[in-house]
């Protein structure tokens, strides 16, 4: 793991097309902006874990209608 110190308005560049900018630091909270190609998925860690758990739960269900509804929503 690479650990960097940054100040407000400083950036971290990842590859050729991802830029992470520190936009604000206050009261123990860091706000960041992320510029990345549209096809790059950017998720908060806790959201990725929630998605994983929903997928695990969905794989246990026998109700295929719920899976079909989810599939239709994802295709939009």
Buried (B, 14 or more C-beta within 10 A) or exposed (E): EEEEEBEEEEEBEEEEEBEBBBEEEEEEEEEEEEEBEEEEEEEEEEEEEEEEEEEEEEEEEEEEEEEEEEEEEEEE
